[in-house]
Amino acid sequence: MGIFLVLAGIVVLFELVGWSVRGASFLFNAQRLLVMVLQVSIIGLLAIGVTQVILTGGIDLSSGSVVALSAMIAASLAQTASARAVFPSLVDLPAAIPIAAGLATGAAAGLVNGNLVAFTRIPPFIATLGTMVTARGLARYYTRGQPVSMLTESYTRIGEGALPVVIFVAAAVVFHVLLRYTRYGKYTYAIGANAQAARISGIRVDRHLVLVYTVAGLLSGLGGVMTSARAASGQAGMGMTYELDAIAAAVIGGTSLTGGIGRITGTVIGTVILGVMTSGFTFIGFDAYIQDIVKGAVIVLAVVIDRYRHRDAHT
Amino acid sequence: MSSVVKSACLSVILLVAVAGPGCGAASPREPIIGVAMAHFDDNWLTILRTAMADHASGLPGTALQFSDAQGDVARQLSQMQNFVTQGVAAVIVNAADTSATPGMTKIAREARVPLVYVNRRPAESTLPPGVVFVGSDDLQAGTLQMEELARLMNYQGNVAIMVGELASNGAQLRTKAVEDVVAKYPRMKIVEKQVANFQRERGLDLMNNWLTAGAAIDAVAANNDEMAIGAIMAIQQAGIQSRNILVGGVDATPDALAELAKGTLAVSVFQDARGQGRGAVDAAVKLSRGESVDSFVWIPFELVTRENFKSFVNR
């Protein structure tokens, strides 16, 4: 696993610089380890979804916007009765209702993506780009840009503490197992490796594509629920550019954009690398103007190192 | 304007894409002032727009005609040209992109139509006669915020700054003002300064990172309320008594006023949308009558504290 070495290298670098700048360990701090993953756990959920889409040879650009739309819809149903602005007549609803609404919103967006990709023959890039723009528009239109705040405690509790990390890890385990050991996974890899061959060998490619995009949408919906619970607010600007971080995490983790190659474990490490960089830059007090320049370079470098080692192993 | 007329106007504007002349509620004799807004759907700008409409309806012989650039500079430029060709008495521009203002200034000067920029400060350092800016000074927002935090800190301790967006003029000026205030007091020091993109989740993550880095922070000066609320949430979730770390924001949003009521937010700063709206209309009317107006009309920011926040609830 070349990418694991990249992660280790980045951590060691921050550890060394950290000692000289702060006089404390970067890595050996339980609280910081939690924060590192916590801050990328929602991007991680999206990354797990987009990894599966990329495995089929597609792409999902809509995930960040779907986070915003799901967050808005879930939050509007999670408002306390006293502060309720979107649906004034309702009483405090149990958290299950806004959660279900958020998940359903995400799944519906994924369903649209899947059907566009499977049945209109337009490239996934364009189909999900359309959904990206439309979902963001819907999120803004829903309350005319107004934030939806004052959410019930039973709802915000699901975004507190380490729970987002637990959900991220649980989702990773579930989809790791599904991809490696079930027919769902075999079909996904087969379609990405060669859609024509998959079709000839009897896989109902169109139906499976719809399923994979819907799963990705569902994970984005979950991301929206977690984001709004965490921030105790639903806002139309949420999840901005998350789709790109999610794709970056998948690709850093060794997922091939041409489809058929990639693993959830790699995506998890890719996600953690993004989190480590954010925490590390803050830890060493790195100039904010330079952070993104370095982050972009590290993303490319990580993939280059991984590919280089990958080629070594096979020749 | 009745809401029916208003929505009819809006649909026509949206359909034609550029503001078509002939859709004003004004009688033909009344001089019309064209108002080119950057966004119709932005929360704060909606208050500004409503304030201008309300103020104009109270001035005999003054009618406003609005256009929505939807954030697009090119669209705004053509809307402004339409106003000028239509022969309006004056134009008020809420710039979609402040770097594009020299072009608008030129159009107005060539047509000899008075021009008032509102809220967003034009790129030019000096404005020609007949062109004025009505708005608030972001330096003042940062100064008010940090002076109040400094007073609450007894003029000693460590300050962390949450910067909005690196490219945002408002964020840069507010940050600079905070730094200038801290520099005045020898027993105060800026220990951290990072970007959180004006977003609540980013503020939450950033504060988490600071807390785990073990920096002794006595006050957080955030460029807006959303990031400040994120910081408050991180402090609360870390189990630290919030009164130990003072948090200040800017905007006096409803969410921020609720935090002030709870005592978790120490200070916010109110940007007077109604004041700016009234000021812009007054300046446009004066200029159209040939009276002179200062090139820069500053509408003061106002300090919002735990003591006086109630008076801002309905403003």
Interface residues (C-beta under 8 A of the other chain):
Chain A: R22 A24 N29 Q31 R32 V35 L38 Q39 R140 Y141 R144 G145 Q146 P147 S149 M150 E160 G161 T227 R230 A231 A232 S233 Q235 G237 M238 M240 T278 S279 F281 T282 F283 G285 A288 Y289 Q291
Chain B: D41 D42 N43 T46 V163 L166 E192 K193 Q194 V195 Q199 R200 E201 L204 D205 L206 N208 N209 W210 L211 T212 A213 G214 E226 I229 G230 M233 Q237 T253 P254 D255 A258
